[in-house]
Amino acid sequence: MDYLEEFLEEQNQQNLLRKLKPASQRKDGKITIRGKEYFDFSSNDYLGISNHPKIIEATREAVAKYGTSAAASRLLSGDLDIFHNLEKELAKFKGKESALILNSGYQANVGIIKALIGKGDAVFSDKLSHASIVDGILLSGAQLFRYHHNDVKHLEMLLKKYRNKYRRALIITESVFSMDGDFPPLKEIVTLKNQHHCTLMVDEAHATGIFGKNGSGKIEEENLIDQIDVSMGTFGKALGSFGAYVAASKTLTQYLINTCRSFIYSTALPPSVIAANLASLAVIKNEPERRQSLLKNAKYFRDQLSAGGLKVKGESQIVPLIVGDAAKCVALSKKLIDAGYWVLPIRPPTVPNGEARLRFSLTYHHSPEVLEKLIEEIKNV
Ligand SMILES: *Cc1c(COP(=O)(O)O)cnc(C)c1O
């Protein structure tokens, strides 16, 4: 097994070795690592509710009532009533007929994609799609066509050229992209999906809880609920909990219950997590000021950086500061960490060459005062 050590050595020499860094505390937009407290700009706790008292209380009550485990797949004896309560609430939240809970976003994408398409089918997916989408496509055996990021002209060209050579076709996009913080032209993708008889799947991992009047995501904000066939999202980001969902027609969720292997062959989530998810949906409903304030602060932060002559991307709560050179980006991250801001460099191959960046993931707890100081710090280094 020499290749293991060789690999690690090589990664280390290129400064690409991934390492874990245990934190003793993480809440309210801050993280404590090796006894030092930082402002945490690397979490997805966008609404700052992973320590919300109501969600903690709901979790406690569910442990007392149901115990600590679902102890089986839902198709065996793990199908507690609380899953159905959450699925009803989710269907309402997303404006769809039905919803199904999956164990994580990763498992959801891998399982759903593999269930919907296979050999002889085609998938058209954005070049920046999340690894879980890519893995689902690989597992499915369908032919993958990657279109340039958010480029509907390129998508249209590929559809015209290849769609008819395949039986079924699936288009997949995220509604907020995690490394760029930007949005796809969803309306135009819907038009293409209809013209070319495709199924459309949208991953709202970074949009759920943040966008739309009810906070259900970009699909709601853009009035496209009825046009999206498969709408998935997660509880582990803005919703401050864990797990994933798919909202769709009743037929589609029933189909998944019968075919989605990551649903069938995995122990259901602990009931306490489901209770937390229910409670966090209530928080989204009752505390809209969290998402409003987050988006306002993110706009302020992005505008200030941009006005200072720095290159930023996107329009969401994710603010990538493009540094360009990878080594420079690492150095900048080190300096900001020294100054008390936990922000990590994102380098190729995760992003294109020459586009190394610092990815600021803002949360509700990052007030304009905190951001102002951070902007000063960035300008200084
Ligand atoms: C985070 C993420 C996932 C994975 O979700 P988990 O619940 O963390 O497994 C899937 N898709 C996208 C776009 C994501 O950002």
Ligand as a Chemical Component Dictionary entry (heavy atoms), coordinates in Angstrom:
data_LIG
# 
_chem_comp.id                   LIG 
_chem_comp.type                 NON-POLYMER 
_chem_comp.pdbx_formal_charge   0 
_chem_comp.three_letter_code    LIG 
# 
loop_
_chem_comp_atom.comp_id 
_chem_comp_atom.atom_id 
_chem_comp_atom.alt_atom_id 
_chem_comp_atom.type_symbol 
_chem_comp_atom.charge 
_chem_comp_atom.model_Cartn_x 
_chem_comp_atom.model_Cartn_y 
_chem_comp_atom.model_Cartn_z 
_chem_comp_atom.pdbx_ordinal 
LIG C1 C1 C 0 -23.953 20.875 0.346  1  
LIG C2 C2 C 0 -24.515 20.477 -0.950 2  
LIG C3 C3 C 0 -25.020 19.189 -1.147 3  
LIG C4 C4 C 0 -24.831 18.102 -0.115 4  
LIG O1 O1 O 0 -25.692 18.246 0.947  5  
LIG P1 P1 P 0 -25.353 17.514 2.331  6  
LIG O2 O2 O 0 -26.646 17.485 3.035  7  
LIG O3 O3 O 0 -24.323 18.348 2.987  8  
LIG O4 O4 O 0 -24.854 16.147 1.989  9  
LIG C5 C5 C 0 -25.640 18.914 -2.341 10 
LIG N1 N1 N 0 -25.736 19.851 -3.313 11 
LIG C6 C6 C 0 -25.229 21.085 -3.169 12 
LIG C7 C7 C 0 -25.358 22.075 -4.267 13 
LIG C8 C8 C 0 -24.590 21.432 -1.982 14 
LIG O5 O5 O 0 -24.065 22.640 -1.847 15 
# 
loop_
_chem_comp_bond.comp_id 
_chem_comp_bond.atom_id_1 
_chem_comp_bond.atom_id_2 
_chem_comp_bond.value_order 
_chem_comp_bond.pdbx_ordinal 
LIG C1 C2 SING 1  
LIG C2 C3 SING 2  
LIG C2 C8 DOUB 3  
LIG C3 C4 SING 4  
LIG C3 C5 DOUB 5  
LIG C4 O1 SING 6  
LIG O1 P1 SING 7  
LIG P1 O2 DOUB 8  
LIG P1 O3 SING 9  
LIG P1 O4 SING 10 
LIG C5 N1 SING 11 
LIG N1 C6 DOUB 12 
LIG C6 C7 SING 13 
LIG C6 C8 SING 14 
LIG C8 O5 SING 15 
# 
